[in-house]
Amino acid sequence: MSETKRPTTECYREAAERLRQLARECWLADIQADLLDLSARFERMAAYYAAQTPSDPRDRDGRSIIPVTSPLLNDLGSRASAKGIA
């Protein structure tokens, strides 16, 4: 059995970015539209792949994608809504 590497979300997103660069350099409208469409497909594949694999919960810029909530913030929010502020 072959030991092939599975593509990562970064691989799909890099390919999508390269396709967008090619589209910007292309002067034929039909080709440009096709490249942008293919780029969008690669972005969707990256999102699909990211949803299928358990990994570090960070976006591609390294920011956490897990919402941060704290008891203090929740308490402040409930007080503000009770007073009709929020």
N, CA, C and O atoms as a GROMACS GRO file, in nm:
protein
  344
    1MET      N    1   0.084  -0.118   0.000
    1MET     CA    2   0.000   0.000   0.000
    1MET      C    3   0.089   0.125   0.000
    1MET      O    4   0.192   0.128   0.068
    2SER      N    5   0.051   0.222  -0.073
    2SER     CA    6   0.129   0.344  -0.088
    2SER      C    7   0.113   0.436   0.033
    2SER      O    8   0.003   0.453   0.085
    3GLU      N    9   0.223   0.494   0.075
    3GLU     CA   10   0.223   0.589   0.187
    3GLU      C   11   0.224   0.731   0.129
    3GLU      O   12   0.328   0.796   0.126
    4THR      N   13   0.109   0.778   0.085
    4THR     CA   14   0.102   0.912   0.030
    4THR      C   15   0.057   1.009   0.138
    4THR      O   16  -0.020   0.975   0.227
    5LYS      N   17   0.108   1.130   0.128
    5LYS     CA   18   0.068   1.234   0.222
    5LYS      C   19  -0.069   1.288   0.185
    5LYS      O   20  -0.099   1.310   0.068
    6ARG      N   21  -0.151   1.307   0.287
    6ARG     CA   22  -0.282   1.369   0.263
    6ARG      C   23  -0.264   1.520   0.258
    6ARG      O   24  -0.187   1.576   0.335
    7PRO      N   25  -0.335   1.585   0.168
    7PRO     CA   26  -0.324   1.731   0.160
    7PRO      C   27  -0.376   1.797   0.288
    7PRO      O   28  -0.468   1.746   0.353
    8THR      N   29  -0.317   1.908   0.322
    8THR     CA   30  -0.360   1.982   0.440
    8THR      C   31  -0.440   2.104   0.398
    8THR      O   32  -0.444   2.139   0.280
    9THR      N   33  -0.503   2.167   0.494
    9THR     CA   34  -0.579   2.288   0.462
    9THR      C   35  -0.487   2.395   0.407
    9THR      O   36  -0.525   2.471   0.318
   10GLU      N   37  -0.364   2.401   0.459
   10GLU     CA   38  -0.268   2.500   0.409
   10GLU      C   39  -0.235   2.475   0.262
   10GLU      O   40  -0.220   2.570   0.185
   11CYS      N   41  -0.224   2.349   0.225
   11CYS     CA   42  -0.196   2.313   0.085
   11CYS      C   43  -0.307   2.363  -0.006
   11CYS      O   44  -0.280   2.423  -0.110
   12TYR      N   45  -0.432   2.338   0.032
   12TYR     CA   46  -0.545   2.384  -0.048
   12TYR      C   47  -0.550   2.537  -0.055
   12TYR      O   48  -0.574   2.594  -0.161
   13ARG      N   49  -0.526   2.602   0.057
   13ARG     CA   50  -0.532   2.749   0.059
   13ARG      C   51  -0.417   2.811  -0.020
   13ARG      O   52  -0.436   2.913  -0.086
   14GLU      N   53  -0.299   2.750  -0.015
   14GLU     CA   54  -0.187   2.800  -0.096
   14GLU      C   55  -0.219   2.786  -0.244
   14GLU      O   56  -0.190   2.875  -0.324
   15ALA      N   57  -0.278   2.673  -0.282
   15ALA     CA   58  -0.315   2.653  -0.422
   15ALA      C   59  -0.420   2.756  -0.464
   15ALA      O   60  -0.414   2.809  -0.575
   16ALA      N   61  -0.516   2.783  -0.376
   16ALA     CA   62  -0.619   2.883  -0.406
   16ALA      C   63  -0.556   3.021  -0.425
   16ALA      O   64  -0.595   3.095  -0.515
   17GLU      N   65  -0.460   3.054  -0.342
   17GLU     CA   66  -0.394   3.185  -0.354
   17GLU      C   67  -0.316   3.193  -0.486
   17GLU      O   68  -0.319   3.297  -0.553
   18ARG      N   69  -0.246   3.086  -0.522
   18ARG     CA   70  -0.173   3.086  -0.650
   18ARG      C   71  -0.268   3.102  -0.767
   18ARG      O   72  -0.236   3.172  -0.864
   19LEU      N   73  -0.384   3.039  -0.760
   19LEU     CA   74  -0.483   3.053  -0.867
   19LEU      C   75  -0.535   3.196  -0.876
   19LEU      O   76  -0.556   3.249  -0.985
   20ARG      N   77  -0.556   3.260  -0.760
   20ARG     CA   78  -0.599   3.401  -0.762
   20ARG      C   79  -0.491   3.490  -0.822
   20ARG      O   80  -0.521   3.585  -0.894
   21GLN      N   81  -0.364   3.460  -0.792
   21GLN     CA   82  -0.255   3.538  -0.850
   21GLN      C   83  -0.253   3.523  -1.002
   21GLN      O   84  -0.236   3.620  -1.075
   22LEU      N   85  -0.271   3.399  -1.049
   22LEU     CA   86  -0.276   3.376  -1.193
   22LEU      C   87  -0.393   3.451  -1.257
   22LEU      O   88  -0.381   3.506  -1.367
   23ALA      N   89  -0.506   3.453  -1.188
   23ALA     CA   90  -0.623   3.523  -1.241
   23ALA      C   91  -0.596   3.673  -1.254
   23ALA      O   92  -0.638   3.736  -1.350
   24ARG      N   93  -0.524   3.729  -1.156
   24ARG     CA   94  -0.491   3.872  -1.164
   24ARG      C   95  -0.397   3.902  -1.280
   24ARG      O   96  -0.401   4.011  -1.338
   25GLU      N   97  -0.312   3.806  -1.316
   25GLU     CA   98  -0.218   3.826  -1.426
   25GLU      C   99  -0.279   3.799  -1.562
   25GLU      O  100  -0.227   3.843  -1.664
   26CYS      N  101  -0.389   3.728  -1.564
   26CYS     CA  102  -0.453   3.689  -1.690
   26CYS      C  103  -0.537   3.803  -1.745
   26CYS      O  104  -0.605   3.873  -1.670
   27TRP      N  105  -0.533   3.824  -1.876
   27TRP     CA  106  -0.611   3.931  -1.937
   27TRP      C  107  -0.732   3.878  -2.012
   27TRP      O  108  -0.810   3.957  -2.066
   28LEU      N  109  -0.750   3.746  -2.018
   28LEU     CA  110  -0.867   3.688  -2.081
   28LEU      C  111  -0.976   3.668  -1.976
   28LEU      O  112  -0.955   3.595  -1.878
   29ALA      N  113  -1.089   3.731  -1.995
   29ALA     CA  114  -1.195   3.731  -1.894
   29ALA      C  115  -1.248   3.590  -1.864
   29ALA      O  116  -1.273   3.558  -1.748
   30ASP      N  117  -1.264   3.507  -1.967
   30ASP     CA  118  -1.315   3.371  -1.944
   30ASP      C  119  -1.218   3.289  -1.860
   30ASP      O  120  -1.258   3.220  -1.767
   31ILE      N  121  -1.091   3.298  -1.894
   31ILE     CA  122  -0.988   3.225  -1.819
   31ILE      C  123  -0.979   3.278  -1.677
   31ILE      O  124  -0.967   3.201  -1.582
   32GLN      N  125  -0.986   3.409  -1.662
   32GLN     CA  126  -0.980   3.470  -1.530
   32GLN      C  127  -1.097   3.421  -1.443
   32GLN      O  128  -1.077   3.387  -1.326
   33ALA      N  129  -1.216   3.416  -1.500
   33ALA     CA  130  -1.333   3.367  -1.425
   33ALA      C  131  -1.316   3.220  -1.387
   33ALA      O  132  -1.351   3.181  -1.276
   34ASP      N  133  -1.264   3.140  -1.478
   34ASP     CA  134  -1.243   2.998  -1.448
   34ASP      C  135  -1.141   2.980  -1.335
   34ASP      O  136  -1.160   2.896  -1.247
   35LEU      N  137  -1.034   3.058  -1.338
   35LEU     CA  138  -0.932   3.050  -1.233
   35LEU      C  139  -0.988   3.092  -1.098
   35LEU      O  140  -0.959   3.030  -0.995
   36LEU      N  141  -1.070   3.197  -1.097
   36LEU     CA  142  -1.131   3.241  -0.972
   36LEU      C  143  -1.232   3.139  -0.920
   36LEU      O  144  -1.242   3.118  -0.799
   37ASP      N  145  -1.305   3.075  -1.011
   37ASP     CA  146  -1.398   2.969  -0.971
   37ASP      C  147  -1.322   2.851  -0.910
   37ASP      O  148  -1.362   2.797  -0.807
   38LEU      N  149  -1.213   2.811  -0.974
   38LEU     CA  150  -1.132   2.701  -0.922
   38LEU      C  151  -1.071   2.738  -0.787
   38LEU      O  152  -1.060   2.654  -0.698
   39SER      N  153  -1.030   2.862  -0.773
   39SER     CA  154  -0.976   2.910  -0.646
   39SER      C  155  -1.080   2.898  -0.535
   39SER      O  156  -1.048   2.855  -0.424
   40ALA      N  157  -1.204   2.934  -0.564
   40ALA     CA  158  -1.311   2.924  -0.465
   40ALA      C  159  -1.336   2.778  -0.428
   40ALA      O  160  -1.367   2.747  -0.313
   41ARG      N  161  -1.324   2.688  -0.526
   41ARG     CA  162  -1.341   2.546  -0.497
   41ARG      C  163  -1.232   2.496  -0.402
   41ARG      O  164  -1.259   2.419  -0.310
   42PHE      N  165  -1.109   2.541  -0.424
   42PHE     CA  166  -1.000   2.501  -0.335
   42PHE      C  167  -1.021   2.555  -0.194
   42PHE      O  168  -0.990   2.486  -0.097
   43GLU      N  169  -1.074   2.676  -0.182
   43GLU     CA  170  -1.104   2.731  -0.049
   43GLU      C  171  -1.212   2.648   0.019
   43GLU      O  172  -1.203   2.622   0.139
   44ARG      N  173  -1.314   2.605  -0.057
   44ARG     CA  174  -1.418   2.520   0.002
   44ARG      C  175  -1.362   2.384   0.044
   44ARG      O  176  -1.400   2.331   0.148
   45MET      N  177  -1.271   2.329  -0.038
   45MET     CA  178  -1.210   2.202  -0.001
   45MET      C  179  -1.127   2.218   0.127
   45MET      O  180  -1.126   2.128   0.211
   46ALA      N  181  -1.058   2.330   0.141
   46ALA     CA  182  -0.980   2.356   0.262
   46ALA      C  183  -1.073   2.362   0.383
   46ALA      O  184  -1.042   2.306   0.488
   47ALA      N  185  -1.186   2.430   0.370
   47ALA     CA  186  -1.281   2.440   0.480
   47ALA      C  187  -1.340   2.303   0.513
   47ALA      O  188  -1.356   2.268   0.630
   48TYR      N  189  -1.371   2.226   0.411
   48TYR     CA  190  -1.425   2.092   0.432
   48TYR      C  191  -1.322   2.004   0.503
   48TYR      O  192  -1.355   1.934   0.599
   49TYR      N  193  -1.200   2.008   0.455
   49TYR     CA  194  -1.093   1.927   0.514
   49TYR      C  195  -1.068   1.968   0.659
   49TYR      O  196  -1.048   1.882   0.745
   50ALA      N  197  -1.070   2.096   0.686
   50ALA     CA  198  -1.049   2.145   0.822
   50ALA      C  199  -1.160   2.096   0.914
   50ALA      O  200  -1.134   2.065   1.031
   51ALA      N  201  -1.281   2.090   0.864
   51ALA     CA  202  -1.393   2.043   0.946
   51ALA      C  203  -1.386   1.893   0.971
   51ALA      O  204  -1.440   1.844   1.070
   52GLN      N  205  -1.319   1.819   0.883
   52GLN     CA  206  -1.311   1.674   0.895
   52GLN      C  207  -1.197   1.626   0.985
   52GLN      O  208  -1.200   1.513   1.034
   53THR      N  209  -1.097   1.711   1.006
   53THR     CA  210  -0.980   1.667   1.082
   53THR      C  211  -0.972   1.740   1.215
   53THR      O  212  -0.980   1.863   1.220
   54PRO      N  213  -0.957   1.665   1.323
   54PRO     CA  214  -0.936   1.731   1.452
   54PRO      C  215  -0.796   1.789   1.454
   54PRO      O  216  -0.698   1.716   1.435
   55SER      N  217  -0.786   1.916   1.477
   55SER     CA  218  -0.655   1.980   1.475
   55SER      C  219  -0.654   2.097   1.571
   55SER      O  220  -0.748   2.118   1.647
   56ASP      N  221  -0.546   2.173   1.566
   56ASP     CA  222  -0.533   2.290   1.649
   56ASP      C  223  -0.642   2.390   1.611
   56ASP      O  224  -0.653   2.427   1.494
   57PRO      N  225  -0.722   2.435   1.707
   57PRO     CA  226  -0.834   2.523   1.675
   57PRO      C  227  -0.790   2.666   1.648
   57PRO      O  228  -0.821   2.756   1.726
   58ARG      N  229  -0.718   2.688   1.540
   58ARG     CA  230  -0.672   2.822   1.503
   58ARG      C  231  -0.700   2.843   1.356
   58ARG      O  232  -0.700   2.749   1.278
   59ASP      N  233  -0.724   2.967   1.319
   59ASP     CA  234  -0.745   2.996   1.178
   59ASP      C  235  -0.609   3.006   1.110
   59ASP      O  236  -0.506   2.986   1.174
   60ARG      N  237  -0.609   3.037   0.981
   60ARG     CA  238  -0.483   3.034   0.908
   60ARG      C  239  -0.390   3.151   0.945
   60ARG      O  240  -0.274   3.151   0.905
   61ASP      N  241  -0.439   3.250   1.020
   61ASP     CA  242  -0.353   3.358   1.068
   61ASP      C  243  -0.302   3.331   1.209
   61ASP      O  244  -0.234   3.415   1.268
   62GLY      N  245  -0.334   3.213   1.264
   62GLY     CA  246  -0.285   3.175   1.395
   62GLY      C  247  -0.371   3.220   1.511
   62GLY      O  248  -0.333   3.203   1.626
   63ARG      N  249  -0.488   3.279   1.481
   63ARG     CA  250  -0.578   3.324   1.587
   63ARG      C  251  -0.668   3.209   1.630
   63ARG      O  252  -0.707   3.125   1.548
   64SER      N  253  -0.700   3.206   1.757
   64SER     CA  254  -0.788   3.102   1.809
   64SER      C  255  -0.928   3.121   1.751
   64SER      O  256  -0.979   3.233   1.744
   65ILE      N  257  -0.990   3.010   1.708
   65ILE     CA  258  -1.125   3.020   1.655
   65ILE      C  259  -1.227   2.971   1.757
   65ILE      O  260  -1.347   2.967   1.729
   66ILE      N  261  -1.179   2.935   1.876
   66ILE     CA  262  -1.269   2.897   1.984
   66ILE      C  263  -1.308   3.025   2.057
   66ILE      O  264  -1.221   3.100   2.100
   67PRO      N  265  -1.438   3.050   2.073
   67PRO     CA  266  -1.478   3.173   2.141
   67PRO      C  267  -1.430   3.171   2.286
   67PRO      O  268  -1.441   3.070   2.356
   68VAL      N  269  -1.378   3.283   2.328
   68VAL     CA  270  -1.328   3.295   2.464
   68VAL      C  271  -1.435   3.361   2.549
   68VAL      O  272  -1.476   3.474   2.523
   69THR      N  273  -1.479   3.289   2.649
   69THR     CA  274  -1.576   3.346   2.742
   69THR      C  275  -1.522   3.326   2.882
   69THR      O  276  -1.456   3.226   2.912
   70SER      N  277  -1.550   3.419   2.966
   70SER     CA  278  -1.508   3.407   3.105
   70SER      C  279  -1.627   3.435   3.194
   70SER      O  280  -1.720   3.504   3.153
   71PRO      N  281  -1.626   3.382   3.316
   71PRO     CA  282  -1.738   3.408   3.406
   71PRO      C  283  -1.758   3.558   3.431
   71PRO      O  284  -1.871   3.603   3.446
   72LEU      N  285  -1.648   3.634   3.435
   72LEU     CA  286  -1.657   3.778   3.458
   72LEU      C  287  -1.731   3.846   3.344
   72LEU      O  288  -1.820   3.928   3.367
   73LEU      N  289  -1.695   3.812   3.219
   73LEU     CA  290  -1.761   3.873   3.104
   73LEU      C  291  -1.908   3.833   3.100
   73LEU      O  292  -1.994   3.915   3.070
   74ASN      N  293  -1.937   3.707   3.129
   74ASN     CA  294  -2.077   3.662   3.130
   74ASN      C  295  -2.156   3.737   3.237
   74ASN      O  296  -2.270   3.776   3.213
   75ASP      N  297  -2.095   3.756   3.355
   75ASP     CA  298  -2.162   3.826   3.463
   75ASP      C  299  -2.188   3.972   3.426
   75ASP      O  300  -2.295   4.025   3.452
   76LEU      N  301  -2.088   4.037   3.364
   76LEU     CA  302  -2.106   4.177   3.323
   76LEU      C  303  -2.214   4.189   3.217
   76LEU      O  304  -2.294   4.283   3.220
   77GLY      N  305  -2.217   4.094   3.124
   77GLY     CA  306  -2.319   4.097   3.019
   77GLY      C  307  -2.458   4.077   3.073
   77GLY      O  308  -2.552   4.142   3.028
   78SER      N  309  -2.472   3.988   3.171
   78SER     CA  310  -2.607   3.965   3.227
   78SER      C  311  -2.651   4.086   3.309
   78SER      O  312  -2.769   4.119   3.311
   79ARG      N  313  -2.558   4.152   3.376
   79ARG     CA  314  -2.595   4.273   3.452
   79ARG      C  315  -2.638   4.384   3.357
   79ARG      O  316  -2.737   4.454   3.383
   80ALA      N  317  -2.564   4.400   3.246
   80ALA     CA  318  -2.597   4.506   3.150
   80ALA      C  319  -2.733   4.481   3.087
   80ALA      O  320  -2.811   4.575   3.070
   81SER      N  321  -2.764   4.356   3.053
   81SER     CA  322  -2.893   4.328   2.992
   81SER      C  323  -3.006   4.342   3.093
   81SER      O  324  -3.118   4.378   3.057
   82ALA      N  325  -2.978   4.314   3.221
   82ALA     CA  326  -3.078   4.330   3.325
   82ALA      C  327  -3.112   4.477   3.345
   82ALA      O  328  -3.225   4.512   3.378
   83LYS      N  329  -3.012   4.564   3.325
   83LYS     CA  330  -3.035   4.708   3.339
   83LYS      C  331  -3.088   4.770   3.209
   83LYS      O  332  -3.122   4.888   3.206
   84GLY      N  333  -3.095   4.690   3.102
   84GLY     CA  334  -3.143   4.742   2.974
   84GLY      C  335  -3.036   4.817   2.897
   84GLY      O  336  -3.069   4.896   2.809
   85ILE      N  337  -2.908   4.793   2.929
   85ILE     CA  338  -2.800   4.864   2.860
   85ILE      C  339  -2.766   4.798   2.728
   85ILE      O  340  -2.748   4.867   2.628
   86ALA      N  341  -2.758   4.666   2.726
   86ALA     CA  342  -2.713   4.597   2.606
   86ALA      C  343  -2.827   4.559   2.517
   86ALA      O  344  -2.805   4.501   2.411
   0.00000   0.00000   0.00000
